[in-house]
């Protein structure tokens, strides 16, 4: 496949128009057609080459994005990162008495500094002496009244997609035991909470 385009030039002194009838000469038309054909062949070759390059990149796992697709991908990445780096203020909004967990009203602070107010609520859990992670979904990131969910599996409590983590808490040993307090996600760079101690709320 040639990567050079060679176009013949018109010869000086050669007539382009027949003076007898005013029509282009046969020689001129032949040379013009030859130039058009060369341009067409090179355009087709370039299109084929670009197709081969795109196929090779796809096979190598490299996606070709338009400017709009690249912008959308960057915005989606920033949105995900804002959630991953988000936390609650105040830092501890969970408490548990018997098997009822209370979530206090709080602010959700995203990684870009955006704040939304989130309403509190209560929810029941089935087991004593169990650590639960409390989460909710908020696709619009607007806060307000949300539906809290408790899970004993930390793998189901990652801040990803639309899932927001409020924190974790260990339920009391039994119905007569004192209530407990929980922890919330801390701001990035401040490190993890100290190991959770029943009946103790972190500052």
N, C-alpha and C positions, 0 to 999 in steps of 0.2 A: 504494500500500500504506500503510494507516494505521499510525502508530506510537503511537496512543492507544487505550486501552480504555475505552469509555463504557458503563457499566452502569446501567440504570434502577433507581430505588429504589422500594420498596413505599410506597404511599400510606397515611398515617395514617387510621385510621377505617374502612378497607376490611376486610371480613371475610376471613380466610384459610380458615376452616372453616365449612361450611354447618351451622348449628345443628340443622337438621331431620334430617340423616342422618350428621353427624360426618365427612363427607368434605371434602377441600380444595375450595374454590370454583373454578369455571371461570376466573374472572378471575385468581386467584392462580396457578393452574397455567399459564395463558398467559404471565404475567409471569415465572414461574420458568423456563419453557422458553425464553423469549426471552433471559434471562441466560445459561443454559447454552449456547445457540447462539452468543452473542457470545463467550463464553469459548473455545469450540471454534474459531471462526473466527480469533480472535487467536492461539491456540496454533498453528494451522496456518500462519498468516502468519509467526509468529516462526520456525517450523521452516524455512519456505521461505527467509526472509531469511538465516538462519544457513548454509543450503546455498549460497546465492549468494555469501556472504562467503567461505566455504571454497573454492568454485570459483575465485573471483577471486584468492585468495591462491595457490592451486596454479598458476594460469596465470601468476602473477607470479614463480613459483619459490620461494615462501615455504611451507615445510612446516609443517603444524600438528601439534605433538607432544603426546602425553599426558605427564603428569608422569613416568611410568615410562620412556617413550621418551626424554624429555629427560635423565633421569638416566643412562640407558644410553649416550646419545650423549656426555655429559660424561665418563663413565668411559672410553669408548673413546678420546676425545681425549686424556685424561690418560695413558692407557696408551701411545698412540703417541708422545706428547711425552717420556715417560720413556725410551723406546728411542732416539729421536732424540738426546737429551742424554746418552746413556750412553757409557761409555768403559771401557778395560781398565786394570787395575792389577796389575803395573807397566805403564808406558806403552809399552814395546817388548818384545814377546814373540816376534818372528819372526826367524829366521835361515835362511840357505840355503847349502848346500854342494852343488856340482854342480847337479843339478836336483831336489834333495830339500829341501823347505821344512819346517822344524821350528817347531811352535807350542808354546811353554812353557805349563805350567799357570798360570792367572791368575784374578783376580777380575773379574767384570763388575759395574760400578757403574752403576746406573740413575739417572735424573734425580732421583728422589725419595730417593736415598741408599741404596736397597736393594742389597745385595751378594749375589752367588752365586758359588761356586767352579766354574770351568770346567776340565775336564781337557785336557791337552796331547795332541799327536799329530804325525805326520808325513804329508806328502802329496807326490806327485810331480807335476811340471809339465813341459810338452814343450819349452819354448824357453829359450835363453840370452839374456842382455841384454834381458830383458823385464820390465816392471813388472806384478806380479800383486797383486790385492786378495784377501784371504782372508776368507771369510764363513762363517756357519753359521746354521741355523734352530733356534730354540728357542721354540716356541709357548707352552710352559708357563712360560717364564722361570725355570727351576729349575737351569740350569747342568748340571754333571756331564759325562758323556761325550757329545760332540756330533760331528757329521760335518762336517768342514771342506771347503770348496769354494774353488778358485782360479779367478779370472776375470781376463782381461786387459782387459776392458771396464769402465771405472769406472761406466758407466751401470747395470751389473748389481750394483753394490756399495753402493747406498744403504741406510742403516739405515731400513727401513720395513717395516710388516707384522710379520713374525716374523724378518726377516733381521738378524743381528748382524754388524758388521764388526770384525774383529780388527786389521786394518791392511793396509799395502801394503809390497812389497819388490821390489827389482830383482834378478833372478837374475844369477849370474856370467857373464862373457863366454864362458867355455868350461870344459871339465872340469878344466883345470889352474889356473884362476884361483882366487884366494882366495875364501873364503866371504863372504857379504854379510849385513847386518842390515837390519831394517825398522822402520817406525814403526807406532804404533797410534793410534786416535782419542783426542784429548785432551779433558780436561774442558771443559765450556762456559765461555767467557770467557777462556780462556788462549791463544787464537789458534792458528793452524796451526803445524805443524812447519816448520822450515827445509827448503829443498829437499833431498831425499834424496841422499846421496852414497854410492856403492857402498863396501862394506867399513866403513861407519861406522854405529854404532848410536846413536840419539839418547838423551840422558839421560832 
